[in-house]
């Protein structure tokens, strides 16, 4: 889960706080399993994965109550983005909301990355769960401003009035800024007048069709999932074991960047190709991107012998060594950039692995990448 990068939101974002070490999770935060039916605890062969994942939330609530605590809220992205383009099974949110409400909590749907028509079929991604599900609170952000910094919270009148009656006044100097409001209204007008929601549905369906064809061709492609212009490609080293192909994903996005195509790899293992293009993305754009990916996947599979078995020629071995060196160089460069951003000072008593020291980070990147390649 990822909900933002101010301190209070890092506290409830495993995507962020897991990077800080095993003791970084606050004691008032409880993490439910990601409802991922491809790589998660309950998969596509389970008779009712929605109920199974919701039961995990129920268990957390019961355990928390045994310890004398109360439940404030359950928060989830309507579709997990940084978590690996995960689409919750239909019915999951309804059951979770039932358990959370019974415990006195509220259900918060985070639409910051997936709202405003991106899923095509609906304006909000939580609507994919069905008409019988409505969150108590919906958070939304960047799409409403199309680059201009804006955020918004929508809730029920009952919750808003109870907040007001609590005596805790909320004030923001920039709240209701007329320039920002004009920008937000203009964005909504463009989404409607240019039918960007319809475009997301049409182009997204075409993109999925193209990617499904790639899955048939390439053993590196384990799963294709998505709705509208929100699509994930799960790269694997072994389709049966579903072993994450992290180094390959890293290599692919760097090679695409050289061709002026910006794609990112996300998910817990950084092996999910994340498609979340601008809403004006066209079918020609989709075709162009997938053609480039097709070429790169073919090159990688030939270089690693995935298509020819284990009998790799001397020429192939040279290609493999070259690819390994490139991935290693890319990992080192990434580590240097991260080190530059974080600084190189080590505070007294600080764990050196979290220090941001460039050499330590580069060494860690080297070791990590070699393990992935092996």
Secondary structure by P-SEA (a helix, b strand, c coil): ccccccaaaaaaccccccccccccccccccccccccccccccccccccaaaaaaaaaaaaaaaaaaacccccccccccccccccccccccaaaaaaaaaaaaacbbbbbbccccccccccccccccccccccccccbbbbccccccccccccccccaaaaaaaaaccbbbbbcccccaaaaaaaaaaaaaaaccaaaaaaaaaaaaaaaaaaaaaacccccccccccccbbbbbbbccccccccaaaaaaaaaaaaaaacbbbbbbccccccccccccccccaaaaaaaaaaaaaaaaaaaaaacccccccccaaaaaaaaaaaaaaaaaaaaaaaaaaaaacccccccccccccccaaaaaaaaaaaaaaaac
